[in-house]
Amino acid sequence: MAASVTGAAPAPQASPTPLDRVVPAPASADPGGSPYRITRGTHIRVDGSREARDVGEYLARILRPSTGYRLPVTAQGAGGIRLRLAEGPFGAEGYRLDSGRGGVTITAARPAGLFHGVQTLRQLLPAAVEKDSVQPGPWLVAGGTLEDTPRYGWRGAMLDVSRHFFTVDQVKRYIDQLALYKINKLHLHLSDDQGWRIAVDSWPRLATYGGSTEVGGGPGGYYTKADYREIVRYAASRYLEVVPEIDMPGHTNAALASYADLNCNGVAPPLYTGTEVGFSSLCVGKEITYDFVDDVIRELAALTPGRYLHIGGDEAHSTSHEDYVRFMDRVQPIVAKYGKTVVGWHQLTGAAPAKGALAQYWGLDGTSAEEKARVAEAARNGTGVILSPADRVYLDMKYTKETPLGLSWAGYVEVKRSYDWDPGAYLPGVPGGAVRGVEAPMWSETLENSGHIEFMAFPRLPGVAELGWSPAGSHDWERYKVRLAAQAERWNALGIEWYRSPQVPWGAAGL
């Protein structure tokens, strides 16, 4: 799908990457002065905090293989690359990057800001810095000052590990790719009709039986609690918060097949390996259903340090409206009991969203005015909104009818369409302050490996990240596509599979 680039290696970069060439676009960039050059004598200087040292070591691990330099991480000395925690107008994730002949300093109020600043520094260096063997350089960082804070606090990506199972290492690979573009939420879709992917001690057959298959009948798989903790730990080291999802009351065939008592008729259906939706439902009238939900949420909440737990709620076509409302009225307090905030797909607004709940909108431009109005009413009443319109940011949608992977029920979503909309003004009647951010879901009916994930994510994912991070006033497709094209050489260096959209002037990197 994405042929590797062949031919002669590009000539060493003679001039540094401009400060405003970064994706997502920074809030402000003021170029000027001499560039800084990373050399054999460069140190990475950090203050005394463990978090700053961890970010410094992360940066060193990126730079050492390609530069061949030692780049010691130290609290001593002057010059070099400095990571500095200090109070300032940065918020929880913002930073300032100052570069000149004497060194580069990244200043932030919180460690997440330092980490995001390091992603910017990576992009200001030649793409060859991402390679795992020594490259010729030179390693120049343009002079000037860049100041940056995110537009939204929720900049997410969802990975469906239920339709097809992805290993811990495959999830980690995607986390690293998300981190490069300052994504800060990893939403894991852990259960569906085709597979249950998280071990639950009190209901062990969910994983061992319900996780034993996937779309097409493959072997499936599941995460042990240790596996899940490792994903959470690794995501946290890249400043991503894991948001686990147990989809209910629909999308539950894997659970229903595992335990007959969860079915209204007491009969377990067979495991399911197809791709239809809307046919399954937990038995809303049975008390065992709520014992099950309580146990699953209790165990998952204990594994999850983040604030949020996603309870799904979409496409519950086999649940009556009355039962749906009744179910959500019972389940949302369970989430609160275990210290988490409810997130649900926007159908949750057809019930009574709990105080503080977030609704994730996945409708289309053409979704009915009535449905959009219901979301808007909930937003005006205090429900936060995460925007994931399927015909804009569902990364599993085909680019064109020729795309070998993905689905097309929401239409074809080329790069420009994915980027060219404003989350703050997308849903009529939703107050700007109710929009928490954006999230790019990746459903996996047709995706079986990391190359498939990457081909569908790149080049659309960086645009979604920019919608979540960059000021609304910086949004401009004509300028963005040039900055996006400059990312391709970096993807090649990282070994990322990607789609050569004809809408983007890729140049030599797209050959």
Buried (B, 14 or more C-beta within 10 A) or exposed (E): BBEEBEEEEEEEBEEBBBBBBBBBBBBBBEBEBBBBEBEEEBBBBBBEBEBBBBBBEBBBEBBBBBBBBEBBBEEEEEBBBBBBBEEBEBBBBBBBBBBBEEBBBBBBBBBBBBBBBBBBBBBBBBBBBBBEEEBBBBBBBBBBBBBBBBBBBBBBBBBBBBBBBBBBEBBBBBBEBBBBBBBBBBBBBBBBBBBBBBBBEEBEBBBEBBBBBBBBEBEBBBBEBEBBBBBBEBBBBBBBBBBBBBBBBBBBBBBBBBBEEBBEEEEBBEBBBEBEBBBBBBBBEBEEBBBBBBBBBBBBBEBBEBEBBBBBBBBBEBBEEEBBBBBBEBBBEBBBEBEBBBBBBBBBBBBBBBEEBBBBBBBBEEBEEEBBBBBBEBBEEEBBBBBBBBBBBBBBBBBEEEBEBBBBEBBBBBBBBBBBBEBBEBBEEBEEEBBBBBBBBBBBBBBBEBBBBBBBBBBBBBBBBBBBBBBEEBBEBEEBBBBBBBBBBBBBBBBBBBBBBEBBEBEEBBE
